Structures are given as structure tokens and as C-alpha cells.
């Protein structure tokens, strides 16, 4: 009697979880906790910093938009120069985003194919602004009171109150982000509670698949 080979179990499709939060919210800390729990995290902002230097086609497009000074004498992306230009001109910011984000999207998609986890996490500051949450299984918002966020960034980046406030005022209000998020992690009460809340969200995500 010939035994029939058992059919392989179907592979569970990868679920993309978006992580976002305003400046000083602690989204990077939450992302580190998720990595410690064994899940891969794609850091969009960090990858973008690499891509603008490595992608020659993108480099040329950025120079055409912002001028040769967008890259320094060593050929590296001049973040200080670019930040000044986009902070003063909303239209230039939108045009720059329209160049960088498609390149990051392709990089992320290639990264996902290399992962074996059921859940992969994508950390990005503009999850809701760019409607990237629409392609995610679930979204996580890390948030905190404005005063808390202000103090963190002032201490971390050695910036003035007005400088941090100006950045915060250009970001989507937290109350609007909360409306879009599937999970909200409040980061007002210290790292121990933040980690506990993060692990609870991970457990909730696992339960959602049952």
C-alpha cells in the first residue's frame, strides 16, 4: 500500500503592523521592545537616510528639486540644508516626500520577502499622513502628553522649547492619530509600564489570528 504524502500546511501570510507616533512619543523605544520579543522591525526613517545616499537615481532627482547643495562635498545627503529648505516651504516638502517614499516602499517590500515571521512591524513617522496604514493589518500609535514629549526632545536633542513646539505643530495632532489607530500605547508613566503595554499589544495581535 502506497502511503500518500501529507500536504504541506499552507503558509500563513505575513501581517504588516504599522508603528507611529509624533516626535518624542517613544515609538522607537516601543519598536526596540518589539524586537526584543522576537519580531522584525523595519525602521523607515533610518532606511531612508541610507537610501538617499545609495540610490543614484534618487540622488539625481533630489538634486534637480533642491539643487546640488542637497549633497555635501563628500557626496553625502546634507540633512541640515534639506531640513531648512523643507521647513520653510511646504510644497518642497511634499515634492521631496513624493521622491523618497516610493524608494522606501520598494526597499520595505524587498525586506518583507526576507522575513519569516507572521508579524513584521514597520516604524514610520507618517503612517497616517501618507495613508500607509491602509496597507497594514493593524496599526499602533505611541503617544504621550505634549509637555512630556516637549521635555524629552529638548533634553535629547538640546533644542529650545520653541524649536520643538514648531516641529510638533507641523505634525498631525495626536487626537486625530488616535482616531485611526487600532492600538494606542500611552507613554507618560515610565519605561516599565511602556514595556508592559507593548507586550500586551503583541499578545492582542497574536489573539487576533485565532
MDTraj code that builds the backbone (N, CA, C; nanometers):
import mdtraj as md
import numpy as np

residues = "UNK UNK UNK UNK UNK UNK UNK UNK UNK UNK UNK UNK UNK UNK UNK UNK UNK UNK UNK UNK UNK UNK UNK UNK UNK UNK UNK UNK UNK UNK UNK UNK UNK UNK UNK UNK UNK UNK UNK UNK UNK UNK UNK UNK UNK UNK UNK UNK UNK UNK UNK UNK UNK UNK UNK UNK UNK UNK UNK UNK UNK UNK UNK UNK UNK UNK UNK UNK UNK UNK UNK UNK UNK UNK UNK UNK UNK UNK UNK UNK UNK UNK UNK UNK UNK UNK UNK UNK UNK UNK UNK UNK UNK UNK UNK UNK UNK UNK UNK UNK UNK UNK UNK UNK UNK UNK UNK UNK UNK UNK UNK UNK UNK UNK UNK UNK UNK UNK UNK UNK UNK UNK UNK UNK UNK UNK UNK UNK UNK UNK UNK UNK UNK UNK UNK UNK UNK UNK UNK UNK UNK UNK UNK UNK UNK UNK UNK UNK UNK UNK UNK UNK UNK UNK UNK UNK UNK UNK UNK UNK UNK UNK UNK UNK UNK UNK UNK UNK UNK UNK UNK UNK UNK UNK UNK UNK UNK UNK UNK UNK UNK UNK UNK UNK UNK UNK UNK UNK UNK UNK UNK UNK UNK UNK UNK UNK UNK UNK UNK UNK UNK UNK UNK UNK UNK UNK UNK UNK UNK UNK".split()
xyz = np.array([
    [0.0835, -0.1192, 0.0000],
    [0.0000, 0.0000, 0.0000],
    [0.0876, 0.1251, 0.0000],
    [0.0615, 0.2132, -0.0936],
    [0.1410, 0.3355, -0.1051],
    [0.0795, 0.4431, -0.0168],
    [0.1625, 0.4916, 0.0728],
    [0.1137, 0.5965, 0.1602],
    [0.1153, 0.7310, 0.0875],
    [0.0075, 0.8023, 0.1019],
    [0.0005, 0.9346, 0.0400],
    [0.0812, 1.0338, 0.1227],
    [0.1535, 1.1196, 0.0509],
    [0.2311, 1.2226, 0.1195],
    [0.1366, 1.3273, 0.1770],
    [0.1650, 1.3656, 0.2993],
    [0.0815, 1.4687, 0.3620],
    [0.1025, 1.6015, 0.2911],
    [-0.0068, 1.6692, 0.2682],
    [0.0046, 1.8004, 0.2036],
    [0.0665, 1.8993, 0.3020],
    [0.1586, 1.9830, 0.2511],
    [0.2207, 2.0811, 0.3410],
    [0.1168, 2.1803, 0.3916],
    [0.1353, 2.2223, 0.5153],
    [0.0427, 2.3198, 0.5708],
    [0.0591, 2.4532, 0.4986],
    [-0.0511, 2.5192, 0.4678],
    [-0.0403, 2.6463, 0.3980],
    [0.0345, 2.7486, 0.4828],
    [0.1210, 2.8276, 0.4190],
    [0.1983, 2.9289, 0.4894],
    [0.1078, 3.0458, 0.5263],
    [0.1150, 3.0840, 0.6517],
    [0.0358, 3.1985, 0.6970],
    [0.0948, 3.3250, 0.6360],
    [0.0114, 3.4064, 0.5750],
    [0.0619, 3.5271, 0.5099],
    [0.1153, 3.6247, 0.6137],
    [0.2170, 3.6986, 0.5745],
    [0.2789, 3.7954, 0.6634],
    [0.1842, 3.9113, 0.6908],
    [0.1726, 3.9470, 0.8161],
    [0.0880, 4.0588, 0.8558],
    [0.1765, 4.1797, 0.8876],
    [0.1506, 4.2895, 0.8206],
    [0.2279, 4.4115, 0.8427],
    [0.1599, 4.4958, 0.9500],
    [0.2368, 4.5313, 1.0517],
    [0.1858, 4.6153, 1.1600],
    [0.2580, 4.7492, 1.1546],
    [0.1842, 4.8564, 1.1399],
    [0.2440, 4.9890, 1.1367],
    [0.2630, 5.0446, 1.2769],
    [0.3771, 5.1061, 1.3005],
    [0.4041, 5.1727, 1.4287],
    [0.4323, 5.3197, 1.4000],
    [0.3660, 5.4082, 1.4709],
    [0.3899, 5.5505, 1.4501],
    [0.3748, 5.6272, 1.5803],
    [0.4092, 5.7531, 1.5739],
    [0.3987, 5.8409, 1.6896],
    [0.4682, 5.9716, 1.6588],
    [0.4230, 6.0783, 1.7210],
    [0.4838, 6.2083, 1.6994],
    [0.6212, 6.2175, 1.7628],
    [0.6901, 6.3269, 1.7378],
    [0.8233, 6.3480, 1.7933],
    [0.8179, 6.3408, 1.9467],
    [0.9107, 6.2628, 2.0047],
    [0.9161, 6.2491, 2.1492],
    [0.8157, 6.1534, 2.2096],
    [0.7437, 6.0810, 2.1252],
    [0.6403, 5.9906, 2.1773],
    [0.6978, 5.8625, 2.2371],
    [0.8116, 5.8181, 2.1821],
    [0.8718, 5.6932, 2.2292],
    [0.8486, 5.5762, 2.1350],
    [0.8143, 5.6034, 2.0087],
    [0.7858, 5.4935, 1.9156],
    [0.9093, 5.4070, 1.8891],
    [1.0280, 5.4677, 1.8923],
    [1.1496, 5.3893, 1.8718],
    [1.1754, 5.2955, 1.9886],
    [1.1441, 5.3394, 2.1092],
    [1.1596, 5.2540, 2.2267],
    [1.0635, 5.1359, 2.2198],
    [0.9400, 5.1626, 2.1806],
    [0.8416, 5.0554, 2.1630],
    [0.8895, 4.9569, 2.0565],
    [0.9455, 5.0082, 1.9492],
    [0.9964, 4.9222, 1.8420],
    [1.1082, 4.8317, 1.8928],
    [1.1936, 4.8844, 1.9792],
    [1.3015, 4.8030, 2.0368],
    [1.2451, 4.6915, 2.1249],
    [1.1403, 4.7219, 2.2004],
    [1.0767, 4.6194, 2.2826],
    [1.0178, 4.5087, 2.1941],
    [0.9627, 4.5481, 2.0812],
    [0.9047, 4.4504, 1.9884],
    [1.0142, 4.3615, 1.9299],
    [1.1281, 4.4208, 1.8981],
    [1.2415, 4.3407, 1.8501],
    [1.2891, 4.2435, 1.9573],
    [1.2948, 4.2912, 2.0809],
    [1.3373, 4.2047, 2.1915],
    [1.2416, 4.0870, 2.2090],
    [1.1161, 4.1063, 2.1710],
    [1.0159, 3.9993, 2.1803],
    [1.0262, 3.9009, 2.0633],
    [1.1182, 3.9286, 1.9699],
    [1.1443, 3.8331, 1.8619],
    [1.0833, 3.8658, 1.7273],
    [1.0358, 3.9888, 1.7094],
    [0.9723, 4.0261, 1.5828],
    [1.0586, 4.1264, 1.5060],
    [1.0632, 4.1124, 1.3727],
    [1.1434, 4.2049, 1.2927],
    [1.0767, 4.3417, 1.2787],
    [1.1569, 4.4465, 1.2849],
    [1.1070, 4.5837, 1.2714],
    [1.1847, 4.6548, 1.1614],
    [1.1124, 4.7164, 1.0723],
    [1.1715, 4.7968, 0.9649],
    [1.1620, 4.9426, 1.0067],
    [1.2767, 5.0095, 1.0164],
    [1.2803, 5.1486, 1.0593],
    [1.2866, 5.2384, 0.9350],
    [1.1720, 5.2909, 0.8965],
    [1.1618, 5.3655, 0.7710],
    [1.2549, 5.4859, 0.7660],
    [1.2594, 5.5634, 0.8736],
    [1.3409, 5.6847, 0.8735],
    [1.4895, 5.6518, 0.8618],
    [1.5326, 5.5471, 0.9316],
    [1.6737, 5.5066, 0.9255],
    [1.7085, 5.4556, 0.7867],
    [1.6202, 5.3749, 0.7294],
    [1.6457, 5.3224, 0.5945],
    [1.6463, 5.4357, 0.4908],
    [1.5595, 5.5331, 0.5110],
    [1.5549, 5.6465, 0.4168],
    [1.6882, 5.7202, 0.4145],
    [1.7521, 5.7319, 0.5316],
    [1.8815, 5.8004, 0.5392],
    [1.9877, 5.7273, 0.4577],
    [1.9763, 5.5952, 0.4513],
    [2.0693, 5.5160, 0.3714],
    [2.0355, 5.5250, 0.2233],
    [1.9075, 5.5154, 0.1929],
    [1.8623, 5.5135, 0.0533],
    [1.8973, 5.6427, -0.0198],
    [1.8833, 5.7590, 0.0457],
    [1.9125, 5.8858, -0.0221],
    [2.0597, 5.8977, -0.0585],
    [2.1447, 5.8160, 0.0053],
    [2.2869, 5.8163, -0.0284],
    [2.3257, 5.7056, -0.1254],
    [2.2505, 5.5963, -0.1254],
    [2.2873, 5.4790, -0.2058],
    [2.2166, 5.4721, -0.3409],
    [2.0989, 5.5320, -0.3499],
    [2.0194, 5.5236, -0.4726],
    [2.0559, 5.6395, -0.5656],
    [2.1345, 5.6109, -0.6696],
    [2.1866, 5.7168, -0.7573],
    [2.0754, 5.7893, -0.8339],
    [1.9721, 5.7161, -0.8730],
    [1.8606, 5.7792, -0.9437],
    [1.7886, 5.8776, -0.8521],
    [1.7680, 5.8359, -0.7275],
    [1.7033, 5.9230, -0.6298],
    [1.7904, 6.0451, -0.6012],
    [1.9203, 6.0255, -0.5914],
    [2.0113, 6.1374, -0.5692],
    [1.9938, 6.2446, -0.6769],
    [1.9883, 6.2009, -0.8018],
    [1.9740, 6.2951, -0.9122],
    [1.8405, 6.3690, -0.9047],
    [1.7356, 6.2972, -0.8699],
    [1.6032, 6.3595, -0.8584],
    [1.6014, 6.4644, -0.7468],
    [1.6680, 6.4335, -0.6366],
    [1.6726, 6.5275, -0.5236],
    [1.7524, 6.6518, -0.5612],
    [1.8620, 6.6339, -0.6330],
    [1.9432, 6.7478, -0.6776],
    [1.8645, 6.8369, -0.7742],
    [1.7846, 6.7738, -0.8588],
    [1.7025, 6.8516, -0.9519],
    [1.5977, 6.9334, -0.8779],
    [1.5498, 6.8802, -0.7663],
    [1.4482, 6.9502, -0.6877],
    [1.5086, 7.0574, -0.5969],
    [1.6176, 7.0230, -0.5294],
    [1.6719, 7.1107, -0.4250],
    [1.8044, 7.1775, -0.4609],
    [1.8630, 7.1359, -0.5726],
    [1.9923, 7.1913, -0.6104],
    [2.1071, 7.1025, -0.5651],
    [2.2260, 7.1295, -0.6175],
    [2.3442, 7.0491, -0.5875],
    [2.3796, 7.0515, -0.4388],
    [2.3422, 7.1575, -0.3691],
    [2.3763, 7.1698, -0.2267],
    [2.3017, 7.0702, -0.1383],
    [2.2078, 6.9952, -0.1975],
    [2.1381, 6.8917, -0.1201],
    [2.2356, 6.7820, -0.0777],
    [2.3516, 6.7757, -0.1454],
    [2.4580, 6.6816, -0.1104],
    [2.5863, 6.7600, -0.0863],
    [2.6602, 6.7213, 0.0172],
    [2.7798, 6.7965, 0.0535],
    [2.8981, 6.7623, -0.0353],
    [3.0138, 6.8177, -0.0035],
    [3.1341, 6.7987, -0.0863],
    [3.1798, 6.6537, -0.0905],
    [3.1362, 6.5756, 0.0087],
    [3.1715, 6.4327, 0.0107],
    [3.0697, 6.3474, -0.0643],
    [2.9645, 6.4128, -0.1156],
    [2.8610, 6.3407, -0.1888],
    [2.7531, 6.2827, -0.1002],
    [2.7503, 6.3235, 0.0271],
    [2.6503, 6.2720, 0.1206],
    [2.5340, 6.3694, 0.1358],
    [2.4166, 6.3149, 0.1582],
    [2.2943, 6.3925, 0.1763],
    [2.3118, 6.4911, 0.2908],
    [2.2896, 6.6197, 0.2629],
    [2.3071, 6.7242, 0.3638],
    [2.1740, 6.7494, 0.4342],
    [2.1515, 6.6778, 0.5432],
    [2.0234, 6.6833, 0.6127],
    [1.9941, 6.8222, 0.6695],
    [2.0978, 6.8897, 0.7150],
    [2.0776, 7.0229, 0.7725],
    [2.0282, 7.1211, 0.6668],
    [2.0897, 7.1164, 0.5505],
    [2.0499, 7.2047, 0.4403],
    [1.9079, 7.1720, 0.3938],
    [1.8809, 7.0428, 0.3747],
    [1.7497, 6.9999, 0.3264],
    [1.6415, 7.0326, 0.4288],
    [1.6699, 7.0085, 0.5563],
    [1.5712, 7.0367, 0.6615],
    [1.5310, 7.1834, 0.6613],
    [1.6278, 7.2711, 0.6412],
    [1.5985, 7.4148, 0.6393],
    [1.5068, 7.4499, 0.5226],
    [1.5332, 7.3887, 0.4080],
    [1.4533, 7.4183, 0.2890],
    [1.3088, 7.3699, 0.3026],
    [1.2920, 7.2474, 0.3512],
    [1.1564, 7.1918, 0.3580],
    [1.0773, 7.2498, 0.4748],
    [1.1481, 7.2950, 0.5791],
    [1.0775, 7.3529, 0.6938],
    [1.0144, 7.4861, 0.6550],
    [1.0759, 7.5531, 0.5612],
    [1.0279, 7.6850, 0.5197],
    [0.9305, 7.6786, 0.4031],
    [0.9178, 7.5630, 0.3398],
    [0.8346, 7.5536, 0.2188],
    [0.7608, 7.4190, 0.2164],
    [0.6325, 7.4231, 0.2438],
    [0.5507, 7.3013, 0.2498],
    [0.5450, 7.2305, 0.1149],
    [0.5432, 7.3078, 0.0061],
    [0.5344, 7.2480, -0.1276],
    [0.6597, 7.1672, -0.1602],
    [0.7757, 7.2191, -0.1222],
    [0.9001, 7.1456, -0.1457],
    [0.9025, 7.0170, -0.0633],
    [0.8523, 7.0244, 0.0586],
    [0.8452, 6.9048, 0.1432],
    [0.7621, 6.7969, 0.0767],
    [0.6479, 6.8344, 0.0237],
    [0.5608, 6.7369, -0.0424],
    [0.6289, 6.6758, -0.1641],
    [0.6995, 6.7586, -0.2405],
    [0.7692, 6.7081, -0.3594],
    [0.8828, 6.6141, -0.3204],
    [0.9540, 6.6483, -0.2136],
    [1.0635, 6.5621, -0.1676],
    [1.0088, 6.4279, -0.1203],
    [0.8999, 6.4323, -0.0448],
    [0.8372, 6.3083, 0.0013],
    [0.7937, 6.2206, -0.1148],
    [0.7466, 6.2846, -0.2219],
    [0.6995, 6.2087, -0.3385],
    [0.8147, 6.1381, -0.4100],
    [0.9375, 6.1806, -0.3825],
    [1.0549, 6.1144, -0.4395],
    [1.1067, 6.0045, -0.3464],
    [1.1159, 6.0371, -0.2179],
    [1.1781, 5.9446, -0.1231],
    [1.0872, 5.8275, -0.0866],
    [0.9600, 5.8535, -0.0638],
    [0.8718, 5.7480, -0.0121],
    [0.8523, 5.6305, -0.1085],
    [0.8427, 5.6519, -0.2400],
    [0.8347, 5.5349, -0.3291],
    [0.9591, 5.4469, -0.3213],
    [1.0767, 5.5098, -0.3050],
    [1.2002, 5.4320, -0.2934],
    [1.2024, 5.3522, -0.1634],
    [1.1536, 5.4123, -0.0562],
    [1.1462, 5.3419, 0.0722],
    [1.0442, 5.2287, 0.0633],
    [0.9353, 5.2516, -0.0065],
    [0.8310, 5.1491, -0.0225],
    [0.8878, 5.0241, -0.0902],
    [0.9662, 5.0430, -0.1953],
    [1.0271, 4.9297, -0.2653],
    [1.1254, 4.8571, -0.1741],
    [1.2040, 4.9349, -0.1000],
    [1.3010, 4.8764, -0.0068],
    [1.2293, 4.7942, 0.1004],
    [1.1187, 4.8474, 0.1514],
    [1.0420, 4.7762, 0.2537],
    [0.9847, 4.6462, 0.1983],
    [0.9288, 4.6506, 0.0790],
    [0.8701, 4.5311, 0.0192],
    [0.9752, 4.4224, -0.0011],
    [1.0957, 4.4622, -0.0411],
    [1.2045, 4.3648, -0.0553],
    [1.2434, 4.3069, 0.0801],
    [1.2430, 4.3915, 0.1818],
    [1.2766, 4.3473, 0.3177],
    [1.1753, 4.2460, 0.3684],
    [1.0467, 4.2703, 0.3424],
    [0.9408, 4.1802, 0.3899],
    [0.9595, 4.0396, 0.3340],
    [1.0010, 4.0296, 0.2087],
    [1.0177, 3.8973, 0.1461],
    [1.1278, 3.8159, 0.2131],
    [1.2142, 3.8814, 0.2881],
    [1.3253, 3.8123, 0.3538],
    [1.2905, 3.7699, 0.4969],
    [1.1707, 3.8051, 0.5422],
    [1.1307, 3.7750, 0.6801],
    [1.0462, 3.6480, 0.6841],
    [1.0577, 3.5762, 0.7956],
    [0.9811, 3.4516, 0.8126],
    [0.8756, 3.4630, 0.9225],
    [0.8686, 3.5775, 0.9868],
    [0.7743, 3.5975, 1.0963],
    [0.6329, 3.6220, 1.0441],
    [0.5341, 3.5789, 1.1216],
    [0.3944, 3.6066, 1.0858],
    [0.3687, 3.7569, 1.0905],
    [0.4252, 3.8231, 1.1915],
    [0.4105, 3.9679, 1.2049],
    [0.5422, 4.0369, 1.1718],
    [0.5359, 4.1386, 1.0873],
    [0.6501, 4.2274, 1.0666],
    [0.6012, 4.3689, 1.0974],
    [0.6874, 4.4467, 1.1567],
    [0.6492, 4.5795, 1.2028],
    [0.7227, 4.6863, 1.1221],
    [0.6480, 4.7889, 1.0860],
    [0.7049, 4.8996, 1.0090],
    [0.6916, 5.0286, 1.0892],
    [0.8049, 5.0801, 1.1350],
    [0.8040, 5.2060, 1.2093],
    [0.8172, 5.3221, 1.1116],
    [0.7224, 5.4125, 1.1162],
    [0.7270, 5.5292, 1.0280],
    [0.6531, 5.6461, 1.0921],
    [0.7110, 5.7643, 1.0804],
    [0.6509, 5.8834, 1.1416],
    [0.5235, 5.9264, 1.0703],
    [0.5103, 5.8895, 0.9422],
    [0.3999, 5.9406, 0.8600],
    [0.3005, 5.8309, 0.8215],
    [0.2777, 5.7388, 0.9118],
    [0.1895, 5.6253, 0.8819],
    [0.0507, 5.6708, 0.8383],
    [-0.0085, 5.7617, 0.9130],
    [-0.1444, 5.8071, 0.8829],
    [-0.1456, 5.9201, 0.7805],
    [-0.0446, 6.0069, 0.7864],
    [-0.0398, 6.1188, 0.6927],
    [-0.0326, 6.0704, 0.5478],
    [0.0422, 5.9626, 0.5249],
    [0.0570, 5.9078, 0.3894],
    [-0.0388, 5.7917, 0.3632],
    [-0.1272, 5.7665, 0.4594],
    [-0.2264, 5.6593, 0.4489],
    [-0.1627, 5.5213, 0.4312],
    [-0.0425, 5.5056, 0.4881],
    [0.0255, 5.3766, 0.4808],
    [-0.0445, 5.2720, 0.5666],
    [-0.1240, 5.3183, 0.6622],
    [-0.1986, 5.2255, 0.7474],
    [-0.2998, 5.1434, 0.6689],
    [-0.3388, 5.1929, 0.5516],
    [-0.4376, 5.1217, 0.4707],
    [-0.3837, 4.9890, 0.4166],
    [-0.2519, 4.9772, 0.4098],
    [-0.1920, 4.8518, 0.3629],
    [-0.1402, 4.7669, 0.4788],
    [-0.1738, 4.8069, 0.6018],
    [-0.1316, 4.7326, 0.7206],
    [-0.2459, 4.6484, 0.7761],
    [-0.2092, 4.5389, 0.8404],
    [-0.3079, 4.4550, 0.9085],
    [-0.3642, 4.5292, 1.0292],
    [-0.2755, 4.5900, 1.1063],
    [-0.3137, 4.6711, 1.2221],
    [-0.2134, 4.7855, 1.2357],
    [-0.2526, 4.8857, 1.3137],
    [-0.1619, 4.9984, 1.3375],
    [-0.1509, 5.0271, 1.4864],
    [-0.0310, 5.0698, 1.5267],
    [-0.0037, 5.1041, 1.6665],
    [0.0392, 5.2498, 1.6740],
    [-0.0248, 5.3251, 1.7598],
    [0.0161, 5.4626, 1.7854],
    [0.0784, 5.4707, 1.9242],
    [0.1983, 5.5255, 1.9309],
    [0.2621, 5.5544, 2.0587],
    [0.2448, 5.7042, 2.0832],
    [0.1916, 5.7398, 2.1974],
    [0.1628, 5.8802, 2.2215],
    [0.1930, 5.9166, 2.3669],
    [0.1981, 6.0468, 2.3927],
    [0.2219, 6.0971, 2.5284],
    [0.1718, 6.2403, 2.5339],
    [0.1570, 6.2915, 2.6534],
    [0.1148, 6.4302, 2.6689],
    [0.2162, 6.5233, 2.6028],
    [0.1665, 6.6345, 2.5509],
    [0.2535, 6.7280, 2.4791],
    [0.3717, 6.7751, 2.5631],
    [0.3477, 6.8082, 2.6886],
    [0.4555, 6.8574, 2.7745],
    [0.5632, 6.7516, 2.7957],
    [0.5180, 6.6278, 2.8055],
    [0.6104, 6.5152, 2.8214],
    [0.7000, 6.5033, 2.6983],
    [0.6383, 6.5104, 2.5819],
    [0.7116, 6.4975, 2.4562],
    [0.8079, 6.6143, 2.4375],
    [0.7617, 6.7336, 2.4694],
    [0.8463, 6.8525, 2.4572],
    [0.9736, 6.8382, 2.5402],
    [0.9575, 6.8000, 2.6651],
    [1.0734, 6.7877, 2.7542],
    [1.1702, 6.6804, 2.7055],
    [1.1169, 6.5671, 2.6592],
    [1.2034, 6.4594, 2.6109],
    [1.2910, 6.5068, 2.4950],
    [1.2280, 6.5735, 2.3992],
    [1.3035, 6.6163, 2.2806],
    [1.4012, 6.7277, 2.3149],
    [1.3627, 6.8187, 2.4021],
    [1.4530, 6.9251, 2.4454],
    [1.5772, 6.8661, 2.5118],
    [1.5573, 6.7669, 2.5977],
    [1.6700, 6.7023, 2.6667],
    [1.7535, 6.6183, 2.5704],
    [1.6864, 6.5479, 2.4803],
    [1.7552, 6.4557, 2.3891],
    [1.8336, 6.5282, 2.2810],
    [1.7727, 6.6293, 2.2214],
    [1.8320, 6.6953, 2.1046],
    [1.8912, 6.8322, 2.1347],
    [1.8867, 6.8708, 2.2623],
    [1.9389, 7.0027, 2.3025],
    [1.8747, 7.1151, 2.2211],
    [1.7417, 7.1098, 2.2111],
    [1.6667, 7.2116, 2.1381],
    [1.5863, 7.2980, 2.2349],
    [1.5492, 7.4152, 2.1887],
    [1.4688, 7.5043, 2.2722],
    [1.3225, 7.4622, 2.2672],
    [1.2473, 7.5159, 2.3619],
    [1.1027, 7.4891, 2.3661],
    [1.0378, 7.5278, 2.2342],
    [1.0719, 7.6467, 2.1827],
    [1.0102, 7.6965, 2.0592],
    [1.0455, 7.6097, 1.9392],
    [1.1677, 7.5604, 1.9352],
    [1.2103, 7.4761, 1.8229],
    [1.1307, 7.3452, 1.8196],
    [1.1159, 7.2835, 1.9347],
    [1.0408, 7.1566, 1.9421],
    [0.8928, 7.1815, 1.9146],
    [0.8406, 7.2885, 1.9705],
    [0.6997, 7.3222, 1.9510],
    [0.6693, 7.3443, 1.8026],
    [0.7614, 7.4075, 1.7321],
    [0.7417, 7.4337, 1.5895],
    [0.7319, 7.3033, 1.5104],
    [0.8147, 7.2053, 1.5472],
    [0.8098, 7.0746, 1.4810],
    [0.6774, 7.0045, 1.5123],
    [0.6384, 7.0059, 1.6383],
    [0.5140, 6.9413, 1.6794],
    [0.3924, 7.0015, 1.6099],
    [0.3949, 7.1315, 1.5913],
    [0.2812, 7.1997, 1.5278],
    [0.2658, 7.1626, 1.3810],
    [0.3728, 7.1116, 1.3192],
    [0.3666, 7.0717, 1.1792],
    [0.3210, 6.9270, 1.1624],
    [0.3136, 6.8534, 1.2733],
    [0.2720, 6.7139, 1.2668],
    [0.1218, 6.7009, 1.2905],
    [0.0672, 6.5895, 1.2448],
    [-0.0752, 6.5639, 1.2663],
    [-0.1045, 6.5610, 1.4159],
    [-0.2098, 6.6282, 1.4611],
    [-0.2436, 6.6280, 1.6039],
    [-0.2663, 6.4862, 1.6568],
    [-0.2252, 6.4642, 1.7799],
    [-0.2378, 6.3323, 1.8405],
    [-0.3834, 6.2851, 1.8452],
    [-0.4762, 6.3768, 1.8702],
    [-0.6175, 6.3388, 1.8800],
    [-0.6694, 6.2836, 1.7475],
    [-0.6117, 6.3299, 1.6371],
    [-0.6522, 6.2782, 1.5060],
    [-0.5897, 6.1419, 1.4802],
    [-0.4650, 6.1242, 1.5219],
    [-0.3985, 5.9954, 1.5030],
    [-0.4694, 5.8847, 1.5807],
    [-0.5152, 5.9192, 1.7000],
    [-0.5836, 5.8204, 1.7839],
    [-0.7066, 5.7632, 1.7136],
    [-0.7729, 5.8456, 1.6341],
    [-0.8935, 5.8007, 1.5624],
    [-0.8617, 5.6912, 1.4613],
    [-0.7393, 5.6941, 1.4064],
    [-0.7016, 5.5982, 1.3025],
    [-0.6377, 5.4711, 1.3580],
    [-0.5832, 5.4777, 1.4788],
    [-0.5020, 5.3676, 1.5316],
    [-0.5869, 5.2509, 1.5826],
    [-0.5375, 5.1298, 1.5596],
    [-0.6027, 5.0102, 1.6144],
    [-0.5618, 4.9892, 1.7593],
    [-0.4375, 5.0225, 1.7903],
    [-0.3875, 5.0127, 1.9269],
    [-0.3204, 5.1448, 1.9636],
    [-0.3427, 5.1911, 2.0854],
    [-0.2794, 5.3138, 2.1343],
    [-0.2011, 5.2806, 2.2607],
    [-0.0714, 5.3115, 2.2581],
    [0.0148, 5.2911, 2.3741],
    [0.0503, 5.4284, 2.4305],
    [0.0072, 5.4538, 2.5538],
    [0.0365, 5.5820, 2.6178],
    [0.1702, 5.5720, 2.6916],
    [0.2545, 5.6694, 2.6681],
    [0.3899, 5.6668, 2.7224],
    [0.4138, 5.7875, 2.8129],
    [0.3404, 5.7917, 2.9234],
    [0.3550, 5.9013, 3.0196],
    [0.4163, 5.8570, 3.1522],
    [0.4216, 5.7240, 3.1766],
    [0.4476, 5.6761, 3.3124],
    [0.5743, 5.5929, 3.3295],
    [0.6691, 5.6058, 3.2392],
    [0.7953, 5.5351, 3.2598],
    [0.8108, 5.4107, 3.1736],
    [0.9357, 5.3617, 3.1652],
    [0.9702, 5.2533, 3.0738],
    [0.9099, 5.1189, 3.1131],
    [0.8980, 5.0935, 3.2420],
    [0.8438, 4.9637, 3.2857],
    [0.7001, 4.9449, 3.2370],
    [0.6194, 5.0490, 3.2556],
    [0.4801, 5.0400, 3.2098],
    [0.4727, 5.0400, 3.0576],
    [0.5641, 5.1138, 2.9925],
    [0.5658, 5.1176, 2.8464],
    [0.5933, 4.9788, 2.7899],
    [0.6894, 4.9091, 2.8482],
    [0.7215, 4.7738, 2.8008],
    [0.6048, 4.6787, 2.8249],
    [0.5437, 4.6903, 2.9414],
    [0.4288, 4.6051, 2.9744],
    [0.3147, 4.6267, 2.8750],
    [0.2870, 4.7518, 2.8426],
    [0.1799, 4.7832, 2.7479],
    [0.2125, 4.7345, 2.6068],
    [0.3406, 4.7419, 2.5721],
    [0.3839, 4.6934, 2.4403],
    [0.3630, 4.5433, 2.4285],
    [0.4029, 4.4701, 2.5311],
    [0.3869, 4.3241, 2.5301],
    [0.2393, 4.2848, 2.5276],
    [0.1545, 4.3666, 2.5900],
    [0.0107, 4.3396, 2.5868],
    [-0.0440, 4.3538, 2.4459],
    [0.0040, 4.4543, 2.3730],
    [-0.0388, 4.4722, 2.2343],
    [0.0054, 4.3532, 2.1494],
    [0.1269, 4.3052, 2.1716],
    [0.1754, 4.1877, 2.0980],
    [0.0849, 4.0679, 2.1248],
    [0.0481, 4.0477, 2.2499],
    [-0.0430, 3.9376, 2.2837],
    [-0.1790, 3.9546, 2.2159],
    [-0.2275, 4.0775, 2.2114],
    [-0.3557, 4.1044, 2.1451],
    [-0.3474, 4.0741, 1.9958],
    [-0.2341, 4.1040, 1.9364],
    [-0.2147, 4.0749, 1.7930],
    [-0.2159, 3.9241, 1.7696],
    [-0.1499, 3.8507, 1.8560],
    [-0.1491, 3.7048, 1.8435],
    [-0.2905, 3.6484, 1.8568],
    [-0.3646, 3.7022, 1.9519],
    [-0.5016, 3.6558, 1.9729],
    [-0.5901, 3.6848, 1.8514],
    [-0.5598, 3.7914, 1.7817],
    [-0.6436, 3.8313, 1.6655],
    [-0.6371, 3.7306, 1.5530],
    [-0.5362, 3.6463, 1.5536],
    [-0.5209, 3.5457, 1.4473],
    [-0.5923, 3.4152, 1.4786],
    [-0.6381, 3.4011, 1.6017],
    [-0.7031, 3.2744, 1.6410],
    [-0.8470, 3.2671, 1.5937],
])
top = md.Topology()
chain = top.add_chain()
for i, resn in enumerate(residues, 1):
    res = top.add_residue(resn, chain, resSeq=i)
    for name in ("N", "CA", "C"):
        top.add_atom(name, md.element.get_by_symbol(name[0]), res)
traj = md.Trajectory(xyz[None], top)
